Amino acid sequence: MMDYAQPNKSLYGLPFTANSFNGMPYRPLGPTGLWTACVGLGTWKFGYPETGDGSRVNRQEAMRIFDRSIELGVTFWDTANRYNNSSGNSERLIGEWFKANPDQRRNVVIATKLMGLMDGQTPNHCRLSRANILDAVHASLQRMGIDYIDVLYFHRYDEVTPIDESLETVCDLVSRGLVRYLAVSNFTVDQLKLYQAHRRQLGGRCQVAAVQNQFDILRGENPTYRGVLDYCAANNLAFVAHQPLANGLLTDRYLDLSQVGPGDRLFDEGTLDKIATDAAMAKVKKLAALAAQWDMRLSQLTLAYTLSLPGMGPLIPGISTVAQLEENAAVGTIKLSDEQKMAIRKALRDAQ
Ligand SMILES: NC(=O)c1ccc[n+]([C@@H]2O[C@H](COP(=O)([O-])OP(=O)(O)OC[C@H]3O[C@@H](n4cnc5c(N)ncnc54)[C@H](OP(=O)(O)O)[C@@H]3O)[C@@H](O)[C@H]2O)c1
């Protein structure tokens, strides 16, 4: 914890308000007063790979990435209790970092998720019941060594538990200061509408601030959840795109498929053939040519265009190295012109 009892000369003479931090522009998260960095950090693959949790980024690299994130203003950190084989290890690494950097707590907006089986195997270790929400929040707080969660996501819709029970529990957690904002993930438009209707009865403390669904500029939204981005734009919710780089395909590293191998995520996870189809690669190459013309990396073109879409909230690309973090963070200040956006749309449409 910051020691507020002592004067801190490095903070003398601050202006009244700020819209950015360490050079990174921020935006309000949907209808809330919470501001989040335009480029955040996805920590799904952060863990302890040596334990067999299936993660890609080990403790040492994760600590370097967290340190550099602060320097670059990449302060919206996305995790989930279940990340890496329901181990909780992504949250544990965040906890390790906060232990070493307690003064940084207020500089970081922590978003975590609950819903799926975690910390046990009974039917009460999953779903969005009062019991599971309360127990899961306490467990996440303990793993991260923090005393509140900035944004609590429901990881998926729960077909079974009454919505009022889930939302009232979040209201209670907000009242107790353990959670600050609610968001949802992998929701359809109809499911969102149900939540919006209940929220009107229960009030602002459990209003949905953001929706985290799959989206990348190559494939658009996952068909099951199509229409949510437009719904967010029309209803002032922040759409948070998960897997915005198509797990790495929308970066320069897959342009020559003959060079792809161990160490490249799509190869390691066995998904390359499914995603890198001829049609997809034709588009990727057109986009890469535009990026080269504009002196950008393909990842930067992808993220800058994604960020410019109506309804889009903060980005949370996953990264494996500090170099990737630096490249992606630079997108916060890239503003594509209308001509550039038109050229990108044309490349996505026209490629054969
Ligand atoms: N709510 C949900 O259900 C859900 C589901 C999935 C993900 N998420 C969240 O969304 C976040 C992002 O998704 P994601 O990590 O699955 O996919 P992603 O952001 O589309 O892709 C991340 C991968 O792209 C590569 N990469 C990133 N920046 C790069 C750069 N500048 N140059 C070259 N390669 C780069 C890295 O691959 P290498 O590892 O090969 O270097 C990295 O693992 C996750 O971390 C997680 O927080 C949420």
The ligand as a Tripos MOL2 file, in Angstrom:
@<TRIPOS>MOLECULE
LIG
   48    52     1     0     0
SMALL
NO_CHARGES

@<TRIPOS>ATOM
      1 N1        -13.1540  -14.2280  -22.1690 N.am      1 LIG1
      2 C1        -12.6800  -15.2910  -22.7830 C.2       1 LIG1
      3 O1        -13.3510  -16.3280  -22.9010 O.2       1 LIG1
      4 C2        -11.3010  -15.2300  -23.3660 C.ar      1 LIG1
      5 C3        -10.8550  -16.2100  -24.2840 C.ar      1 LIG1
      6 C4         -9.5870  -16.0730  -24.8270 C.ar      1 LIG1
      7 C5         -8.7700  -14.9960  -24.4600 C.ar      1 LIG1
      8 N2         -9.2070  -14.0680  -23.5460 N.ar      1 LIG1
      9 C6         -8.3670  -12.9190  -23.1510 C.3       1 LIG1
     10 O2         -7.9210  -12.2410  -24.3190 O.3       1 LIG1
     11 C7         -6.5050  -12.1070  -24.2570 C.3       1 LIG1
     12 C8         -5.9180  -12.0770  -25.6490 C.3       1 LIG1
     13 O3         -6.2160  -13.2520  -26.3610 O.3       1 LIG1
     14 P1         -5.1440  -14.3130  -26.8040 P.3       1 LIG1
     15 O4         -3.8860  -14.1380  -26.0410 O.co2     1 LIG1
     16 O5         -5.7810  -15.6400  -26.7400 O.co2     1 LIG1
     17 O6         -4.9190  -14.0050  -28.3580 O.3       1 LIG1
     18 P2         -4.3420  -12.7790  -29.2030 P.3       1 LIG1
     19 O7         -4.2510  -11.5670  -28.3880 O.co2     1 LIG1
     20 O8         -5.1260  -12.7520  -30.4600 O.co2     1 LIG1
     21 O9         -2.8890  -13.3200  -29.6120 O.3       1 LIG1
     22 C9         -1.8290  -13.3330  -28.7140 C.3       1 LIG1
     23 C10        -0.5980  -13.9870  -29.3530 C.3       1 LIG1
     24 O10        -0.1540  -13.2000  -30.4480 O.3       1 LIG1
     25 C11         1.2700  -13.1570  -30.4820 C.3       1 LIG1
     26 N3          1.6470  -11.7360  -30.4480 N.ar      1 LIG1
     27 C12         1.1390  -10.7460  -29.6760 C.ar      1 LIG1
     28 N4          1.6980   -9.5590  -29.9740 N.ar      1 LIG1
     29 C13         2.5830   -9.7960  -30.9780 C.ar      1 LIG1
     30 C14         3.4560   -8.9690  -31.7120 C.ar      1 LIG1
     31 N5          3.5160   -7.6470  -31.4950 N.pl3     1 LIG1
     32 N6          4.2320   -9.5550  -32.6650 N.ar      1 LIG1
     33 C15         4.1770  -10.8810  -32.9080 C.ar      1 LIG1
     34 N7          3.3570  -11.7320  -32.2350 N.ar      1 LIG1
     35 C16         2.5610  -11.1710  -31.2660 C.ar      1 LIG1
     36 C17         1.7890  -13.9530  -29.3000 C.3       1 LIG1
     37 O11         2.1070  -15.2440  -29.7920 O.3       1 LIG1
     38 P3          3.3430  -16.1330  -29.2540 P.3       1 LIG1
     39 O12         2.9080  -16.6280  -27.9180 O.co2     1 LIG1
     40 O13         3.4600  -17.2050  -30.2840 O.co2     1 LIG1
     41 O14         4.5400  -15.2270  -29.1930 O.co2     1 LIG1
     42 C18         0.5610  -14.0350  -28.3860 C.3       1 LIG1
     43 O15         0.5040  -15.2240  -27.6480 O.3       1 LIG1
     44 C19        -6.0600  -13.3090  -23.4080 C.3       1 LIG1
     45 O16        -4.7710  -13.1470  -22.8690 O.3       1 LIG1
     46 C20        -7.1340  -13.3110  -22.3550 C.3       1 LIG1
     47 O17        -6.8420  -12.3520  -21.3590 O.3       1 LIG1
     48 C21       -10.4600  -14.1720  -23.0180 C.ar      1 LIG1
@<TRIPOS>BOND
     1     1     2 1
     2     2     3 2
     3     2     4 1
     4     4     5 ar
     5     4    48 ar
     6     5     6 ar
     7     6     7 ar
     8     7     8 ar
     9     8     9 1
    10     8    48 ar
    11     9    10 1
    12     9    46 1
    13    10    11 1
    14    11    12 1
    15    11    44 1
    16    12    13 1
    17    13    14 1
    18    14    15 2
    19    14    16 1
    20    14    17 1
    21    17    18 1
    22    18    19 2
    23    18    20 1
    24    18    21 1
    25    21    22 1
    26    22    23 1
    27    23    24 1
    28    23    42 1
    29    24    25 1
    30    25    26 1
    31    25    36 1
    32    26    27 ar
    33    26    35 ar
    34    27    28 ar
    35    28    29 ar
    36    29    30 ar
    37    29    35 ar
    38    30    31 1
    39    30    32 ar
    40    32    33 ar
    41    33    34 ar
    42    34    35 ar
    43    36    37 1
    44    36    42 1
    45    37    38 1
    46    38    39 2
    47    38    40 1
    48    38    41 1
    49    42    43 1
    50    44    45 1
    51    44    46 1
    52    46    47 1
@<TRIPOS>SUBSTRUCTURE
     1 LIG1         1 GROUP 0 **** ****
